C-alpha cells in the first residue's frame, strides 16, 4: 500500500477545502469513464455524455491527449494540481494552462508508463487540456455549481464534526473505503499501490471533496499535497428528489425539503449548507417538525443531529407511493 508519513504540525494545519477545478476534473473523469455510481450520476451522464463525445470526436488531438493523461494506472500530474484553498475556477485553471510543455510531456510519460504518441509532441498540450476543462466547467458543472457547492460544504461540516469528536481516524472513515484511512503513528494510507512511503512532514495537506464518485491524490512538490475524495453518499444524493407537491402543500415546500434531507442524521449546520436557507429559517422548520413529531434529536458528543421519526418516514414514503 502507499502511505504518507505526516507530523503533528502538518495535521494541525491541514484543511478541508472547496475547489471548482477539482470538481470539474472529477466531472471529466466521470465523462471519460462513462459509467454511473447512482441514478443521479446516471441522469447527469445522460444529459452531457453525447455532447462530450462529439467534442472529442471533433478534435482527435484532444481525444489522444485525454487518453494519455488518464493513463493506465495514474493521472498525469499537470491535469490535477493540488488545490491550496478557496479560489475561483479561472485562477485554478491558469495553473494547468501555465504548465511548461516539457513538464506536460514528462507527466504523460509517467501516466502512460512509456513515451507519449508522436502526435502529442507539440507545445500546446497544456492549453488544450485547459480548454477541455473549461468546456466541462461551462457546459456541465457551472450550471449546477451552487447546489454542488452546498453538498461539498455539508460534507466538510460532517467531516469536521467527526474530527472534533473522534480525531483523524473518525474523520477519514469511509473517505475512500479500501483506499484512504488513518493507520496511526502519523501514517496516512492514500492508496493500495505498492510504493515506498513518502514523508510529507511540514507540507500543506488539503482534503478536497467532490460530488462525482471518484478520487485521487495529487501534489505540487515539495510542500503541497491533496487527497480528493467523493462526498459522503447520503449527502451527495441529498436534494436530488423533488419535493412532492402534496407534501409541499401540507408542510410548506422549504420545510418539506428539510424533512426529505433527514433520511440520515444531519446537524443544523449541514442543513443550512445543503438547503441554502439561513440558520434562523432552518431552526424554525426544525422546531415545527419536532413539535409535530416528524423528526427527533439525537446527540453525538457535543453535536446535535436531527433525523426522521417513524411517523416522518411514513409521511414521506406515503407521498412517494401516491
Residue frames relative to the residue before (quaternion, step in Angstrom):
aa qw qx qy qz dx dy dz
X 1.0000 0.0000 0.0000 0.0000 0.00 0.00 0.00
X 0.3908 -0.6925 0.5478 0.2600 3.55 -1.25 0.45
X 0.0885 0.8042 -0.5847 0.0599 3.58 -0.95 0.81
X 0.3451 -0.7141 0.5782 0.1915 3.50 -1.33 0.54
X 0.3202 -0.7028 0.5993 0.2108 3.54 -1.11 0.74
X 0.0720 -0.8231 0.5622 -0.0365 3.56 -0.59 1.22
X 0.2788 -0.7637 0.5518 0.1857 3.59 -0.84 0.89
X 0.7227 -0.4634 0.2961 0.4186 3.57 -1.29 0.26
X 0.6513 0.5217 -0.3264 0.4439 3.60 0.98 -0.79
X 0.6382 0.5181 -0.3276 0.4659 3.59 1.02 -0.77
X 0.6513 0.5057 -0.3136 0.4708 3.57 0.97 -0.83
X 0.6625 0.5174 -0.3089 0.4449 3.56 0.92 -0.92
X 0.7409 0.4080 -0.2215 0.4853 3.58 1.07 -0.70
X 0.4758 0.6809 -0.4431 0.3371 3.60 1.24 -0.05
X 0.1281 -0.8014 0.5834 0.0296 3.56 -1.16 0.62
X 0.3489 -0.6345 0.6295 0.2819 3.51 -1.36 0.37
X 0.0259 -0.8296 0.5571 -0.0287 3.62 -0.74 0.99
X 0.3981 -0.6720 0.5757 0.2419 3.53 -1.35 0.48
X 0.0127 0.8094 -0.5853 0.0465 3.59 -0.84 0.98
X 0.3473 -0.7507 0.5228 0.2063 3.63 -0.45 1.15
X 0.6449 0.5190 -0.3325 0.4518 3.61 0.98 -0.76
X 0.6554 0.5019 -0.3225 0.4632 3.59 0.93 -0.83
X 0.6155 0.5267 -0.3384 0.4787 3.60 1.04 -0.72
X 0.6577 0.5071 -0.3033 0.4672 3.58 1.00 -0.84
X 0.6491 0.5084 -0.3185 0.4678 3.58 0.96 -0.82
X 0.6240 0.5219 -0.3320 0.4776 3.58 1.06 -0.74
X 0.6301 0.5176 -0.3272 0.4774 3.58 1.06 -0.70
X 0.6322 0.5275 -0.3232 0.4666 3.58 1.01 -0.80
X 0.6532 0.5062 -0.3150 0.4667 3.59 0.94 -0.85
X 0.6426 0.5182 -0.3218 0.4637 3.59 1.01 -0.79
X 0.6449 0.5064 -0.3133 0.4790 3.58 1.01 -0.81
X 0.6598 0.5148 -0.3107 0.4507 3.58 0.95 -0.86
X 0.6846 0.4665 -0.2817 0.4840 3.59 1.03 -0.77
X 0.2408 -0.8272 0.4758 0.1769 3.55 1.12 -0.69
X 0.6359 0.4933 -0.3403 0.4863 3.59 1.21 0.34
X 0.2933 -0.7718 0.5484 0.1325 3.55 -1.14 0.75
X 0.3802 -0.7360 0.5217 0.2037 3.56 -1.11 0.76
X 0.7938 0.0417 -0.0166 0.6065 3.61 1.21 -0.38
X 0.7146 -0.4845 0.2815 0.4187 3.61 -1.18 0.39
X 0.6274 0.5398 -0.3475 0.4408 3.60 1.00 -0.72
X 0.6615 0.4882 -0.2961 0.4862 3.56 0.99 -0.83
X 0.6091 0.5517 -0.3418 0.4559 3.58 1.10 -0.71
X 0.6547 0.5078 -0.3133 0.4641 3.57 0.93 -0.88
X 0.6420 0.5157 -0.3212 0.4677 3.59 1.00 -0.81
X 0.6544 0.5022 -0.3140 0.4701 3.60 0.93 -0.83
X 0.6409 0.5293 -0.3310 0.4467 3.58 0.91 -0.87
X 0.6791 0.5052 -0.2847 0.4500 3.56 1.06 -0.77
X 0.8280 0.2884 -0.1025 0.4699 3.59 0.95 -0.84
X 0.5376 0.6631 -0.4066 0.3255 3.61 1.13 -0.46
X 0.6405 0.5234 -0.3632 0.4288 3.68 0.83 -0.73
X 0.6772 0.4789 -0.3022 0.4699 3.62 0.88 -0.89
X 0.6198 0.5412 -0.3379 0.4569 3.58 1.04 -0.76
X 0.6843 0.4788 -0.2920 0.4661 3.58 0.88 -0.87
X 0.6187 0.5158 -0.3449 0.4819 3.58 1.08 -0.64
X 0.6203 0.5557 -0.3344 0.4412 3.57 1.02 -0.79
X 0.7043 0.4425 -0.2693 0.4855 3.60 0.89 -0.88
X 0.6320 0.5373 -0.3415 0.4419 3.59 1.00 -0.76
X 0.6689 0.5068 -0.2976 0.4552 3.59 1.11 -0.64
X 0.7795 0.2123 -0.1220 0.5765 3.60 1.24 -0.32
X 0.2345 -0.8242 0.4994 0.1273 3.62 0.08 1.26
X 0.6099 0.5466 -0.3657 0.4422 3.62 1.08 -0.57
X 0.6406 0.5053 -0.3248 0.4783 3.57 0.96 -0.81
X 0.6470 0.5215 -0.3186 0.4560 3.58 0.97 -0.85
X 0.6690 0.4895 -0.2955 0.4750 3.58 0.95 -0.87
X 0.6295 0.5365 -0.3261 0.4578 3.58 1.03 -0.80
X 0.6756 0.4881 -0.3041 0.4614 3.58 0.87 -0.92
X 0.6278 0.5324 -0.3361 0.4577 3.60 0.96 -0.82
X 0.6832 0.4746 -0.2882 0.4742 3.58 0.95 -0.86
X 0.6703 0.5176 -0.3071 0.4342 3.59 0.93 -0.88
X 0.6829 0.4586 -0.2931 0.4873 3.59 1.06 -0.64
X 0.2592 -0.8475 0.4453 0.1279 3.56 1.31 -0.23
X 0.6387 -0.5121 0.4135 0.3986 3.51 -1.31 -0.41
X 0.8201 0.0497 0.0062 0.5700 3.58 0.92 -0.89
X 0.7701 0.2930 -0.1322 0.5510 3.61 1.25 -0.10
X 0.3401 -0.7080 0.5770 0.2237 3.58 -1.06 0.76
X 0.5361 -0.6296 0.4517 0.3349 3.58 -0.91 0.89
X 0.5434 -0.6813 0.3859 0.3025 3.56 -0.74 1.11
X 0.6574 0.5402 -0.3408 0.3997 3.61 0.88 -0.84
X 0.6398 0.5453 -0.3213 0.4360 3.59 1.18 -0.55
X 0.7785 0.2650 -0.1283 0.5542 3.60 1.18 -0.51
X 0.0265 -0.8192 0.5729 -0.0005 3.63 0.46 1.11
X 0.4844 -0.6691 0.4791 0.2970 3.57 -1.01 0.78
X 0.3437 -0.7419 0.5311 0.2222 3.63 -0.63 1.03
X 0.3136 -0.7663 0.5339 0.1716 3.55 -1.18 0.57
X 0.7871 -0.1687 0.1392 0.5767 3.57 1.11 -0.54
X 0.7656 -0.3393 0.2402 0.4910 3.59 -1.24 -0.13
X 0.1592 0.7749 -0.5942 0.1452 3.58 -0.87 0.98
X 0.5248 -0.6030 0.4925 0.3443 3.55 -1.27 0.40
X 0.6465 -0.5412 0.3715 0.3888 3.54 -1.17 0.63
X 0.6671 0.5195 -0.3160 0.4304 3.61 0.84 -0.96
X 0.6577 0.5033 -0.3178 0.4616 3.59 0.99 -0.78
X 0.6531 0.4941 -0.3180 0.4777 3.58 1.00 -0.77
X 0.6503 0.5347 -0.3185 0.4356 3.57 0.95 -0.88
X 0.5931 0.5925 -0.3682 0.4020 3.58 1.06 -0.67
X 0.5940 0.5652 -0.3674 0.4390 3.60 1.11 -0.56
X 0.6405 0.4886 -0.3209 0.4981 3.59 1.07 -0.69
X 0.6818 0.5111 -0.2912 0.4349 3.57 0.83 -1.01
X 0.7174 0.4642 -0.2547 0.4527 3.60 1.03 -0.74
X 0.4115 0.7219 -0.4756 0.2886 3.62 1.23 0.04
X 0.4582 -0.6839 0.4860 0.2935 3.64 -0.78 0.93
X 0.6141 -0.5921 0.3830 0.3543 3.57 -1.07 0.78
X 0.6583 0.5143 -0.3269 0.4419 3.59 0.95 -0.81
X 0.6240 0.5251 -0.3372 0.4704 3.60 1.12 -0.63
X 0.6245 0.5345 -0.3341 0.4611 3.58 0.99 -0.83
X 0.6786 0.4907 -0.2974 0.4585 3.60 0.83 -0.96
X 0.6510 0.5082 -0.3162 0.4668 3.59 0.98 -0.81
X 0.6587 0.5041 -0.3109 0.4640 3.59 0.96 -0.83
X 0.6410 0.5204 -0.3251 0.4611 3.59 1.02 -0.76
X 0.6201 0.5389 -0.3442 0.4545 3.58 1.04 -0.71
X 0.6502 0.4993 -0.3154 0.4779 3.59 1.06 -0.74
X 0.6866 0.4863 -0.3000 0.4495 3.60 0.85 -0.94
X 0.7078 0.4393 -0.2597 0.4885 3.59 1.07 -0.67
X 0.3712 -0.7210 0.4986 0.3063 3.56 1.15 -0.56
X 0.7797 0.1300 -0.1044 0.6036 3.56 1.21 0.54
X 0.7330 -0.4201 0.2792 0.4565 3.62 -1.22 0.04
X 0.4885 -0.6471 0.4919 0.3174 3.61 -1.02 0.72
X 0.6405 -0.5142 0.3881 0.4182 3.62 -1.19 0.37
X 0.6292 -0.5636 0.3829 0.3740 3.56 -1.14 0.66
X 0.6126 0.5787 -0.3519 0.4074 3.60 1.06 -0.69
X 0.6857 0.4673 -0.2839 0.4804 3.60 1.21 -0.39
X 0.4819 0.6287 -0.4614 0.3995 3.59 1.23 0.26
X 0.4350 0.6578 -0.4710 0.3952 3.54 0.41 1.31
X 0.5365 -0.6940 0.3918 0.2774 3.61 -1.10 0.64
X 0.6788 0.5468 -0.2838 0.3997 3.62 1.20 -0.29
X 0.3333 0.7890 -0.4769 0.1972 3.60 1.20 0.28
X 0.6349 0.5226 -0.3429 0.4542 3.61 0.97 -0.75
X 0.6470 0.5106 -0.3125 0.4722 3.57 1.00 -0.81
X 0.6450 0.5150 -0.3141 0.4692 3.57 1.02 -0.77
X 0.6497 0.5077 -0.3194 0.4670 3.59 0.92 -0.86
X 0.6490 0.5096 -0.3146 0.4692 3.58 0.98 -0.84
X 0.6402 0.5302 -0.3228 0.4526 3.58 1.02 -0.77
X 0.6500 0.5070 -0.3151 0.4702 3.57 1.01 -0.79
X 0.6541 0.4967 -0.3100 0.4789 3.59 0.96 -0.84
X 0.6316 0.5319 -0.3307 0.4569 3.58 1.02 -0.77
X 0.6322 0.5207 -0.3266 0.4718 3.59 1.05 -0.75
X 0.6524 0.5073 -0.3198 0.4635 3.60 0.90 -0.90
X 0.6445 0.5153 -0.3216 0.4644 3.59 0.95 -0.85
X 0.7150 0.4741 -0.2708 0.4366 3.58 0.70 -1.07
X 0.7752 0.3963 -0.1962 0.4512 3.57 0.81 -1.00
X 0.8374 0.2593 -0.0917 0.4724 3.61 0.93 -0.78
X 0.7548 0.3868 -0.2101 0.4862 3.62 1.07 -0.59
X 0.6691 0.5519 -0.3131 0.3869 3.58 0.75 -1.06
X 0.6532 0.5254 -0.3546 0.4142 3.67 0.83 -0.77
X 0.7681 0.3059 -0.1776 0.5337 3.59 1.09 -0.60
X 0.3278 0.7938 -0.4730 0.1967 3.60 1.23 0.19
X 0.6237 0.5335 -0.3840 0.4229 3.70 0.85 -0.70
X 0.6780 0.4657 -0.3021 0.4819 3.62 0.91 -0.85
X 0.6323 0.5272 -0.3315 0.4608 3.60 0.96 -0.86
X 0.6585 0.5143 -0.3195 0.4470 3.58 0.90 -0.88
X 0.6354 0.5228 -0.3388 0.4563 3.60 0.99 -0.76
X 0.6444 0.5090 -0.3229 0.4704 3.59 1.00 -0.80
X 0.6458 0.5189 -0.3112 0.4657 3.59 0.97 -0.89
X 0.6752 0.4876 -0.3013 0.4643 3.58 0.89 -0.92
X 0.6290 0.5237 -0.3413 0.4622 3.59 1.05 -0.70
X 0.6222 0.5274 -0.3391 0.4688 3.58 1.04 -0.72
X 0.6427 0.5193 -0.3211 0.4627 3.58 0.97 -0.86
X 0.6206 0.5293 -0.3398 0.4683 3.58 1.02 -0.80
X 0.6692 0.5092 -0.3043 0.4475 3.58 0.87 -0.97
X 0.6761 0.4857 -0.2954 0.4688 3.59 0.91 -0.90
X 0.6508 0.5194 -0.3206 0.4515 3.57 0.98 -0.84
X 0.6364 0.5157 -0.3310 0.4685 3.57 1.04 -0.75
X 0.6450 0.5059 -0.3208 0.4745 3.58 1.00 -0.78
X 0.6253 0.5427 -0.3356 0.4493 3.57 1.02 -0.80
X 0.6854 0.4867 -0.2969 0.4530 3.58 0.89 -0.90
X 0.7088 0.4633 -0.2613 0.4634 3.59 1.10 -0.62
X 0.8579 0.1441 -0.0118 0.4931 3.57 0.81 -1.01
X 0.5613 -0.6153 0.3968 0.3859 3.61 1.22 0.21
X 0.7733 -0.3946 0.2441 0.4321 3.53 -1.34 -0.04
X 0.5803 0.5778 -0.3867 0.4241 3.59 1.03 -0.60
X 0.6920 0.4532 -0.2723 0.4916 3.60 0.96 -0.85
X 0.6581 0.5320 -0.3170 0.4282 3.60 0.94 -0.87
X 0.7474 0.4010 -0.2128 0.4850 3.57 1.02 -0.79
X 0.4015 0.7155 -0.4768 0.3154 3.57 1.30 0.03
X 0.8469 0.0758 -0.1068 0.5154 3.56 -0.89 1.00
X 0.2762 0.7634 -0.5368 0.2298 3.61 1.15 0.48
X 0.7062 -0.1811 0.1230 0.6733 3.52 0.95 -1.06
X 0.3081 -0.8056 0.4685 0.1911 3.59 0.12 1.27
X 0.8112 0.2250 -0.2017 0.5006 3.52 -0.91 1.03
X 0.7211 0.4007 -0.2314 0.5156 3.58 1.27 -0.28
X 0.8159 0.1370 -0.0293 0.5609 3.57 0.55 -1.22
X 0.2580 0.7433 -0.5931 0.1708 3.57 -0.93 0.93
X 0.4919 -0.6384 0.5087 0.3030 3.51 -1.25 0.49
X 0.2343 -0.8111 0.5264 0.1008 3.58 -0.60 1.17
X 0.4997 -0.6319 0.4397 0.3971 3.58 1.24 -0.32
X 0.8055 0.2722 -0.2201 0.4781 3.54 -1.34 0.30
X 0.7038 -0.5001 0.2612 0.4317 3.55 1.00 0.89
X 0.5867 0.5883 -0.3709 0.4150 3.59 1.19 0.29
X 0.1002 -0.7820 0.6150 0.0141 3.54 -0.84 1.10
X 0.2707 -0.7498 0.5815 0.1623 3.58 -0.55 1.15
X 0.1657 -0.8201 0.5439 0.0649 3.59 -0.81 1.01
X 0.7877 -0.0701 0.0365 0.6109 3.60 1.20 -0.41
X 0.5580 -0.6115 0.4464 0.3399 3.55 -1.31 -0.08
X 0.3945 0.7268 -0.4768 0.2980 3.59 1.24 0.24
X 0.4073 -0.6996 0.5343 0.2432 3.55 -1.09 0.73
X 0.2945 0.7469 -0.5290 0.2749 3.56 0.23 1.34
X 0.6064 -0.5619 0.4006 0.3950 3.58 -1.14 0.52
X 0.5394 -0.6126 0.4552 0.3558 3.62 -1.08 0.63
X 0.2382 -0.7572 0.5923 0.1380 3.56 -1.21 0.54
X 0.3180 -0.7369 0.5692 0.1784 3.55 -0.90 0.97
X 0.0366 -0.8177 0.5744 -0.0102 3.60 -0.51 1.18
X 0.2070 0.7977 -0.5346 0.1870 3.58 1.15 0.57
X 0.7966 0.2682 -0.2225 0.4939 3.55 -0.89 0.97
X 0.5737 0.5968 -0.3801 0.4126 3.59 1.25 -0.13
X 0.4698 -0.6082 0.5429 0.3386 3.56 -1.36 0.15
X 0.1095 -0.8075 0.5795 0.0077 3.56 -0.62 1.19
X 0.0487 -0.8053 0.5906 -0.0180 3.56 -0.80 1.08
X 0.2042 -0.7361 0.6334 0.1235 3.55 -1.14 0.79
X 0.0959 -0.8413 0.5309 -0.0346 3.56 -0.60 1.21
X 0.1891 -0.7970 0.5624 0.1126 3.64 -0.37 1.15
X 0.0769 -0.7603 0.6432 0.0489 3.55 -1.20 0.68
X 0.5077 -0.6709 0.4417 0.3114 3.61 -1.10 0.54
X 0.6050 0.5106 -0.3941 0.4668 3.70 1.01 -0.43
X 0.5058 -0.6699 0.4586 0.2917 3.56 -1.17 0.61
X 0.5204 0.5859 -0.4662 0.4106 3.56 0.31 1.26
X 0.0254 -0.8036 0.5946 0.0062 3.57 -1.27 0.21
X 0.0082 0.7808 -0.6245 0.0167 3.55 -1.30 0.36
X 0.3429 -0.6782 0.5808 0.2917 3.56 -1.31 -0.09
X 0.0300 -0.7950 0.6059 0.0038 3.56 -1.15 0.59
X 0.0495 -0.8012 0.5958 0.0271 3.53 -1.27 0.32
X 0.1671 -0.7046 0.6728 0.1515 3.47 -1.42 0.31
X 0.3062 -0.8008 0.4871 0.1662 3.51 -0.10 1.34
X 0.6462 -0.1924 -0.7258 -0.1364 1.48 -2.08 1.37
X 0.7532 0.4915 -0.1869 0.3951 3.60 1.18 -0.39
X 0.7178 0.4089 -0.2700 0.4947 3.65 1.14 0.11
X 0.0392 0.7952 -0.5999 0.0789 3.58 -0.76 1.10
X 0.0523 -0.8040 0.5923 0.0071 3.58 -1.12 0.66
X 0.1737 -0.7276 0.6541 0.1118 3.51 -1.25 0.68
X 0.1487 -0.7865 0.5972 0.0509 3.57 -0.61 1.19
X 0.0406 0.8159 -0.5708 0.0832 3.57 -0.80 1.00
X 0.5312 -0.6292 0.4516 0.3435 3.62 -1.15 0.50
X 0.5811 -0.5905 0.4341 0.3537 3.56 -1.06 0.78
X 0.6564 -0.5091 0.4057 0.3813 3.48 -1.25 0.62
X 0.5903 -0.6466 0.3567 0.3258 3.59 -0.72 1.08
X 0.7047 0.4618 -0.2998 0.4475 3.63 0.68 -0.96
X 0.6620 0.4810 -0.3111 0.4833 3.58 1.15 -0.52
X 0.6523 0.5341 -0.3251 0.4285 3.57 0.92 -0.89
X 0.7022 0.4456 -0.2667 0.4870 3.57 1.08 -0.68
X 0.5188 0.6828 -0.4062 0.3156 3.57 1.24 -0.39
X 0.8000 0.3219 -0.2317 0.4502 3.54 -1.16 0.68
X 0.5525 0.6369 -0.4048 0.3540 3.60 1.15 -0.24
X 0.6923 0.4362 -0.3179 0.4790 3.65 0.77 -0.88
X 0.4374 -0.6872 0.5017 0.2910 3.63 -0.87 0.83
X 0.5394 -0.5965 0.4777 0.3536 3.54 -1.21 0.51
X 0.4429 -0.6854 0.4979 0.2935 3.63 -0.71 0.98
X 0.5618 -0.6381 0.4072 0.3337 3.58 -0.95 0.89
X 0.6510 0.5221 -0.3318 0.4398 3.59 0.94 -0.83
X 0.6574 0.4945 -0.3083 0.4777 3.60 1.01 -0.81
X 0.6256 0.5344 -0.3330 0.4606 3.58 1.08 -0.73
X 0.6581 0.4964 -0.3182 0.4683 3.59 0.99 -0.79
X 0.6654 0.5163 -0.3041 0.4452 3.58 1.04 -0.74
X 0.8251 0.2491 -0.0845 0.5001 3.57 0.79 -1.06
X 0.4979 -0.5526 0.4851 0.4598 3.55 1.14 -0.64
X 0.5546 -0.6631 0.3783 0.3311 3.60 -0.84 0.94
X 0.6701 0.4993 -0.3158 0.4494 3.61 0.87 -0.86
X 0.6761 0.4831 -0.2965 0.4707 3.59 0.91 -0.90
X 0.6335 0.5200 -0.3289 0.4691 3.59 1.02 -0.77
X 0.6228 0.5429 -0.3388 0.4501 3.58 1.06 -0.71
X 0.6220 0.5217 -0.3343 0.4787 3.59 1.06 -0.73
X 0.6486 0.5168 -0.3234 0.4557 3.59 0.92 -0.86
X 0.6427 0.5236 -0.3281 0.4530 3.61 0.96 -0.80
X 0.6625 0.5241 -0.3045 0.4402 3.60 1.01 -0.78
X 0.6814 0.5227 -0.2842 0.4264 3.57 1.17 -0.52
X 0.2349 0.7521 -0.5622 0.2512 3.57 1.03 0.81
X 0.7481 0.1431 -0.1142 0.6379 3.57 1.25 -0.51
X 0.6334 -0.5768 0.3434 0.3850 3.63 -1.06 0.66
X 0.0449 0.7856 -0.6147 0.0544 3.55 -1.00 0.88
X 0.4453 -0.6720 0.5252 0.2726 3.53 -1.19 0.61
X 0.6721 -0.4661 0.3747 0.4366 3.56 -1.30 0.21
X 0.6496 0.5276 -0.3250 0.4405 3.59 0.93 -0.84
X 0.6397 0.5092 -0.3276 0.4734 3.58 1.00 -0.77
X 0.6554 0.5144 -0.3180 0.4525 3.58 0.94 -0.85
X 0.6116 0.5346 -0.3436 0.4712 3.58 1.06 -0.72
X 0.6738 0.4968 -0.2968 0.4594 3.59 0.91 -0.93
X 0.7095 0.4777 -0.2703 0.4420 3.58 0.91 -0.90
X 0.7517 0.4110 -0.2221 0.4655 3.59 0.95 -0.84
X 0.3718 -0.7201 0.5021 0.3020 3.57 1.09 -0.62
X 0.5166 0.6249 -0.4217 0.4061 3.60 1.28 0.13
X 0.5876 -0.5819 0.4301 0.3622 3.56 -1.24 0.39
X 0.6677 -0.5100 0.3646 0.4015 3.55 -1.27 0.43
X 0.6553 0.5195 -0.3198 0.4455 3.60 0.94 -0.84
X 0.6533 0.5145 -0.3147 0.4576 3.59 0.96 -0.87
X 0.6587 0.4967 -0.3124 0.4710 3.59 0.90 -0.91
X 0.6416 0.5353 -0.3225 0.4448 3.58 0.97 -0.84
X 0.6585 0.5003 -0.3085 0.4699 3.59 0.99 -0.83
X 0.6359 0.5169 -0.3326 0.4667 3.60 0.99 -0.79
X 0.6600 0.5119 -0.3121 0.4527 3.59 0.93 -0.87
X 0.6326 0.5363 -0.3413 0.4425 3.59 0.99 -0.78
X 0.6574 0.4978 -0.3097 0.4734 3.58 0.95 -0.87
X 0.6695 0.4961 -0.3005 0.4640 3.59 0.93 -0.87
X 0.6293 0.5166 -0.3301 0.4776 3.58 1.07 -0.70
X 0.6622 0.5073 -0.3095 0.4564 3.59 0.90 -0.93
X 0.6971 0.4490 -0.2637 0.4929 3.59 1.10 -0.71
X 0.4021 -0.7449 0.4370 0.3041 3.57 1.37 -0.02
X 0.3860 0.7071 -0.4890 0.3344 3.55 1.10 0.78
X 0.7618 0.1447 -0.1172 0.6205 3.59 1.25 -0.37
X 0.1817 -0.7562 0.6149 0.1304 3.54 -1.29 0.31
X 0.4447 -0.6687 0.5331 0.2663 3.52 -1.33 0.40
X 0.0329 0.7545 -0.6548 -0.0293 3.52 -1.25 0.53
X 0.3289 -0.7652 0.5274 0.1676 3.56 -1.02 0.77
X 0.0728 -0.7486 0.6582 0.0327 3.53 -1.06 0.90
X 0.7868 -0.1400 0.0479 0.5993 3.57 -0.04 1.31
X 0.7954 -0.2264 0.2004 0.5253 3.56 -0.68 -1.12
X 0.6112 0.5683 -0.3408 0.4328 3.60 1.29 -0.09
X 0.2467 -0.7408 0.6077 0.1453 3.56 -1.02 0.88
X 0.1113 -0.7936 0.5977 0.0236 3.55 -0.79 1.11
X 0.2387 -0.7532 0.5983 0.1333 3.54 -1.24 0.59
X 0.0414 0.7847 -0.6156 0.0597 3.57 -1.05 0.79
X 0.6010 -0.5762 0.4095 0.3730 3.58 -1.16 0.52
X 0.3833 -0.6546 0.5950 0.2656 3.54 -1.23 0.59
X 0.6916 -0.4272 0.3495 0.4659 3.57 -1.29 -0.02
X 0.6175 0.5342 -0.3422 0.4650 3.58 1.09 -0.71
X 0.6575 0.5060 -0.3053 0.4674 3.57 0.98 -0.86
X 0.6334 0.5203 -0.3311 0.4673 3.58 1.01 -0.80
X 0.6598 0.5158 -0.3119 0.4486 3.58 0.91 -0.92
X 0.6437 0.5262 -0.3251 0.4506 3.56 0.99 -0.82
X 0.6843 0.4757 -0.2895 0.4707 3.59 0.87 -0.93
X 0.6856 0.4865 -0.2920 0.4561 3.58 0.85 -0.95
X 0.6159 0.5500 -0.3404 0.4497 3.56 1.10 -0.63
X 0.6367 0.5262 -0.3277 0.4586 3.56 1.08 -0.72
X 0.6785 0.4810 -0.2984 0.4683 3.60 1.02 -0.76
X 0.6445 0.5349 -0.3240 0.4399 3.59 1.19 -0.48
X 0.6370 0.5581 -0.3336 0.4141 3.57 1.17 -0.52
